Amino acid sequence: MSSSQINHVGVYYGPDDIRVEAREIPRIREDEALVATSSTALCAGEAMPWYHKDPHGKVLGHEVIGTIAQVGSHVSEFHVGDRIFAHHHVPRLISHQALRGHFTIDPHYRETHFNPGAMADYFVIGPRQIHGDTFIIPETISDDEAVTIEPWSCVVSGLKVSGIQPGDTVLVIGAGFMGLGFAAIAPLFGAGRVIVSDLNPWRRQKALEIGANAVIDPRREDAAEQLRSLNEGLLADVVVAAVPNVEVFREARRLVEPGGTIHLAAPGHPNTQWSQDAAETYFSEVTITSRYSSDHTDVYQYLRWLKAGRVNPNPAITHHFPLSRLAEAFRLLSTADRSLKIVLRPDHLYEGA
């Protein structure tokens, strides 16, 4: 294999076995396109072994910005040199779920993938991605900003169903990258006061930098008391549970006002039970929502906010690595301390950003 044919690929075999392998650059078919990766980012979901366990190894990467390097003979929408974002999963537009507005639970949504994955020098996008969820990205949007399109379009998707009314107080539990996305974008949906709760003081400070009005330290005193002191004696109208932990779901239930909404922004572990008091659930009129991933409409809408300068994700982007140091970057992701969004670039493009 000559150096011109090598595709460096980041592969997950287990939380302590992250490798960068040399493979051949994939060949495209007539209805596909080859993309040269500019930047890609690690997703917190990639640190949950149960979520993507594959004994043969799984190529990481789906938060990506790149440039079209080659197009098949049947591709007319994009051209070599176009700087693009592509979504790794794309639904059918006509299915029972899609026609009811639930594109991401279309049974075929997850059958589309990047080949081999975006944590690579090159990857291939297929016809459903090309026709359904690929966008040209203007130079006014940096690579760092562009890699937030996939994750924070998931935030947009979640906020659409969270029931925010103008002026509502929104509490976000968990100041990871996704939690900060909810804090940053909730005002665009009409939220008034935005409060973030997190155990980590560094992350609480990041929440203030991203635009939260106030933060809560749940270890200092009772979170409900702190929330009421910040919110005119009330609990939150909308509580976003942005930690994949059923205990956080229970805490969200305790901190929401009657008639409010709990939005589950992260999955609990499989086979974990979350019980509710039947009478209290009935009489409180609390709505519980969730939204898995995002669809083409969410991507388009978030991208328009980026173009307009209405969203600034830069305070939540904390680290950059060359692809060859993927294992080190993954360890940093797993510690979840003083890191948020971690961006990787192919070694030949990395300049110590």
N, C-alpha and C positions, 0 to 999 in steps of 0.2 A: 504494500500500500504506500503510494507516494505521499509526501507531505501535503500536496494539493488536494488529495482525496480524503484526508483525515478529518473526521468530525469528532471533536472532543465532547463527550456526553457525561452528564452527572447522573449517577444511578444510586438509588436507595435500595440496599439489601436489608437494612435494619437500622435502628437508631444509632448504633455504634459502628455501622459499616456503610459508609458513604464513599463511593468511588467515582473517579473521573476516568472514563475509558475511551480508548481510541477506536472508533468504528468508521465504516465507510459513510460518505455523504449519501443520503438516500436519493434514489432516482425518482423522478416525478412521472406521472402518467399525463395524458393529454388534458385532463380536467383538473390538474393540481398545480400548485406553485411551490417553489422552494424559497424559503425565507432565511436570510442571514441575520442572526440574532445581534441586536445592538446591546440590549440590556434585558435581564430577566430578574425576577425577585422571588424570594422564598415566601411560601404561604405557611401560616401557623398550622393549617390542617396537615401539612406535610410532616409535622412533628407528632402526629397522633398515629401510632403504629397500627391500631385497629382499623383506621380509616382507609388505608391504602396498602395493606400487607400483600406482598407478592413474592413468593419464594424464588422466583426467577429474576428478581430485581425490577424496580420500576424507575424509568427515567423521569426525573423531576421536572417541574417548570410549566407554568401556564399563565403567569403574569409577565407579559412580554411586549417588547417593542422591537421591530426589525425592519429590514429592507428587502424588498422582492429581488431575488437573485436570478430567478429563472421562472418562466411560465410555460404551461403546456399549450399546445396548439389550439385548444378549445377555450382558453381563458382570455376574455376580452375586457373584463372589469378592471384589471390591474396590469401594470407594466413594470418591467425591470427598472429598479431605482426608486419605486414608490416606497415611502416610509409608512408602515402600516401597524395597526393593532389588529390581532385576530383573536377571536374567542375559541377556546379549545372545545367547548361543548355547544352544539347548536341543535335546537329542536326541529321537528317537522312543524310546519306552520298550520297544517290541517290535521288535527287529531282531536279526540274528545277533550283532553286536558288543555291543549293549546287554544282551542276555540272557546274555552271557558276562562282564558287568561292565565293559565298555569303552564307556561311554556317549559319551565325547568323540571316539571315532573312528567312531561311527555315520555313515554316508555323508551323512546329512541334518543332522548337528549344526550345521554352519556355514551352513546355508541360512537360519537365523533371524538377524535383525539388528534393531537399533533403527532407526527411521526418523525423522530421517536419521542419527542417531548421538547419543551422550549429551553430546558437547561442544557443547551448545546450550542455549537457554533452555527449549525444549520438545522432547520426542521421543515417539514412539509405540511401544508394545509390542503384540505380536500374541497370538493365542490360545494358541499353544504356550508362550510365555513366561508368560502369565497363569496357565495351568493347571499348568505344570510347574516353574517356577523363579522365582517372585516371592514375597517375604516382607514382611510388615509389620514395620517396625523401631521398637522402643520409644524413647521420648524419653531413656531412660537411656543410650543409645548416641549419641555425638556424630556430627555429619556427618563429621568427620575419621576417626573409627573406622569408620564405615559404608562409606567409600569403599575400605577395605581388604578388604571382604568378597570381592570377585571375585579380586583377586590372591592373597590369603593363603588362600583356599579352594583355589587351585591348589597352594599349599604343602601343605595337608592332603592333597590328592590324591596328591602325590608322596611324602609321608612314609608313606602307607598301603602303598606298594609297595617301600619302601626297606629292609625287612628288619630294622628296629631291634629288638634284644632288650633286656630290662631291664638297665640299667647300661652299655650300649654307649657307646663313645666315638665321637662324630660330629664329623667335620671338614667345615666348609663353606668352599669356595674361592669367594671373591667376596662382599664385604660391601655389595652393592647392596641395594635394598629387598627383593628376593626372597630373597637370601642371608640377610638379617637375619630374614626370616620363618621360614626353616628353623631358624636358631639359636634363635629365640624359642619355636617350637612343638615342636621335637624332644623336649624333656623331657616333654611331654604324651604322647608315644609311648613313653616309658620310657628315653630316653637318660640317661646319667650325665654324663660330661664332654662339654662342647660347646666346640669350638675353631674359631676363624674365621681364615682367611688372606686378607690383602688387601694390595695395594701401597700403598694410601692410608692414612696415619696417622690422618686425621680419621675415616675409615670404620672403622678398627680400634677407635677409641675408641667409636664408635657401637655396635659389636658388643658391647663390654663393657657399655654402658648398657642394651642390649636383653636381656642375661642370659648372654652367653658367659662361660665360665670362664677362657678365655685366648685370646690372639691370636698370630698368627704374621706376621712381616714377611719375605716370601720373598726380599727383596733383602738382608737382613742376613746370613743364612747359609743353608745348605741346609735346605729346608723339612722334609725327612725327619728330619734331626738335631734340629731344633727340636721336631717333633712327638713324637719318642721321648723327649726330655727332659721333656716335659709329660705324657707318658702311660705312665709306668712302663716305658719301653723298647719300647713297642709302637707300631705304626702305627694308623690308625683302623679301626674296625669298619665304619663307613659313611662314605663320602666323597661329599658333595654338590657337584657341579660346577655352580656357579650363574653361570657366565660363558659367553656364546655363542662359544666359541673352542676349536677342536680341540686347541690346545696345553694348555689347561686340562684337557681330557679325558685327555690323556697324563699330565699331572701327577697327576691323580686316580688313575690306574692305578698310579703309582709309590708313592702314599701310603696305599694300602689294604692291610690285613692279608689274608693268605690266608683264604679262607672268608668274606670281607666282601662289601660291596655298594658299587658305584659308582652313584650316582643322577644322571642327566643332567637338570638342572633348567632348562636353556636349550638351544636348538637351535644346532648348528653351522651354518656357512654352507653353502648347497647346493653340491653337487659337491666338497666337501672330504672327503678320505679319512682314516680313522682305522684304522690297521692294528694287529693284535695278533700276538704270537708264539704260534703254534699250540700248542706244547708247554706253555709257561708258562700260557696261558689254560686249558688242560685241567687241569693239575695243581694250579693255585692255587685252583680252585673259587670264583672271584670272580664274583658276579652283577652284571650291568649292567641297570639299569632306567631307564625314562623314563615320563613322564606328561604328555600335552598337556592343558593347561587344567584345568577342573574341571567337576563335574556337580552336580545338585541335592542329592545326598547330602552332598557335600563342603561346599557352601554352608550347608546346614542345620546340620551339625556345627560348622563354624567360628562360625556365628552363635550357637550355644548357648554356646560358650566365651566369646565376647564378652559375652553377657548375664551369664554367671557371673563375669566379671572375671578369667578365667584367662589371657587374652591381653591385653597392653597394647601396641598398635602406635604409640602417640603419640611415642615417641622417634625413630621412623623417618619421621615426617611433618615436613618441614623448611621448606616454602615454601607461600605462598598468593598467588594472583593473581586479578584480575578477568579474565573471559573476553576482554575487549578487549586484554589484554596477553599473549595466547596465544603469539605469536611469541617474545616475551622468555622466557616460561616454557619453551618448547620448546628454545631455545638453552641454557638452564640444564640441562635434561634431557640434552642431547647432550654437554655438557662432562663430565658424570659426575664432578664433583669434590666440592664440599661441598654436595651436594643428594641427597636420597633421594626420598621421595614428595612430588610437587608437586600441590597441590590448587587447582582453579579454581572460581570461582563466577560465576554471571551478574552482570553489573555492578550491577543494581539490588539485589542481595543482598550485594554485597561491602562490607565495612566495614574493610578493612585488617587482616584477621585475622592 
